[in-house]
């Protein structure tokens, strides 16, 4: 019995390696399809929530804080659903982009603070900041 196994050792190892390779290729292909679908869903969720003011604001809301707070839950759900599809080497950058979008203070305790999107004396470029933050967030869904 052992002689039969030893005499056909290379074909057995080849069959195991071939099956492993085919399994890996199948898994990788399925993951790429799932990631492409997750990217499309994430982009459409963000654009459907912020479509009035991104990419080109038709009418900037008078109270941007209330507008963004009303859309926060849907955006947070979209971010949480998309997070597993962000590659591990980009997760920290994705977290920073999400944090920069929703918080202007830089403190972790502030869940939502949208002062950087309001017109203050020292913040004349608030629309460009909003555009840059949302674009940075959506850039993670471009890798399909």
LINSULCOR-V57478 format. One line per field, one symbol per residue. psi: psi as a letter, one per 20 degrees, with the letter a starting at -180 (. if undefined). A space follows every 50 residues. Layout:
BEGIN
psi = ???
END
This chain:
BEGIN
psi = ghhgghhkgghggghggghgggggggggghhhghggghggggghgghhhj hhjphoogopqgnhggghhhjgghhhggghhhgiipqhiigghggggggh gipihjphhogpokhijqorhjmilhhhggggghhggihijhn.
END
